[in-house]
Amino acid sequence: MNCYECVRLGSVSEAVAVCCLCGASVCTDHVRAETVQLRSAAHPGKVIHDRAARRLTCPVCRAAEESS
């Protein structure tokens, strides 16, 4: 699979990730990775634990999120 952003710009690069918002495939140059905290659901008598997780987005979705 090729990077959607590279193809749109007229080149070809192998995709290494998929945007979690729009599903576009992206290469290492175009992927935006961040760490987010996931919180487990609380049950009676249980402690809530935060866990770090990866969130991968394309440049278009990242820009849209930052403009909100």
C-alpha positions as CSV (number, residue, x, y, z in Angstrom):
1,M,0.0,0.0,0.0
2,N,1.3,3.5,-0.8
3,C,1.1,6.7,1.2
4,Y,-2.0,8.7,0.2
5,E,-0.3,12.0,0.9
6,C,2.7,11.2,-1.3
7,V,0.6,10.0,-4.2
8,R,-1.5,13.2,-3.9
9,L,1.8,15.2,-4.2
10,G,3.0,13.2,-7.2
11,S,5.5,10.7,-5.6
12,V,5.3,7.2,-4.2
13,S,6.2,6.0,-0.7
14,E,5.3,2.8,1.2
15,A,2.7,3.4,3.8
16,V,3.6,2.3,7.4
17,A,0.4,3.4,9.2
18,V,-3.3,4.2,8.9
19,C,-4.9,7.4,10.2
20,C,-7.2,6.6,13.1
21,L,-9.7,9.2,12.0
22,C,-10.0,9.0,8.2
23,G,-8.3,5.7,7.3
24,A,-5.8,7.2,4.9
25,S,-2.5,5.3,4.6
26,V,0.6,7.3,5.5
27,C,4.4,7.0,5.3
28,T,6.9,7.8,8.0
29,D,7.2,11.4,6.6
30,H,3.5,12.1,6.9
31,V,2.4,10.1,10.0
32,R,1.7,12.1,13.1
33,A,2.2,10.0,16.3
34,E,1.2,11.0,19.8
35,T,0.7,9.3,23.1
36,V,-2.7,9.5,24.7
37,Q,-3.9,8.2,28.0
38,L,-6.6,5.5,28.0
39,R,-8.7,5.0,31.1
40,S,-10.2,1.7,32.0
41,A,-13.9,1.6,33.0
42,A,-14.5,1.6,36.7
43,H,-16.3,-1.2,38.3
44,P,-17.4,-1.3,42.0
45,G,-14.3,-2.1,44.1
46,K,-11.9,-1.6,41.2
47,V,-9.2,1.1,40.8
48,I,-9.1,3.1,37.5
49,H,-5.7,2.9,35.8
50,D,-4.5,5.2,33.1
51,R,-2.6,3.4,30.3
52,A,-0.5,5.1,27.6
53,A,-1.5,4.3,24.0
54,R,-0.4,5.4,20.5
55,R,-2.6,7.6,18.3
56,L,-1.6,7.9,14.6
57,T,-3.1,10.5,12.3
58,C,-2.5,12.0,8.8
59,P,-1.5,15.6,8.3
60,V,-5.0,16.7,7.2
61,C,-6.8,15.3,10.2
62,R,-4.1,16.6,12.6
63,A,-4.4,20.1,11.1
64,A,-8.2,19.9,11.4
65,E,-7.9,18.9,15.1
66,E,-5.5,21.7,15.9
67,S,-7.7,24.3,14.3
68,S,-10.7,23.3,16.5
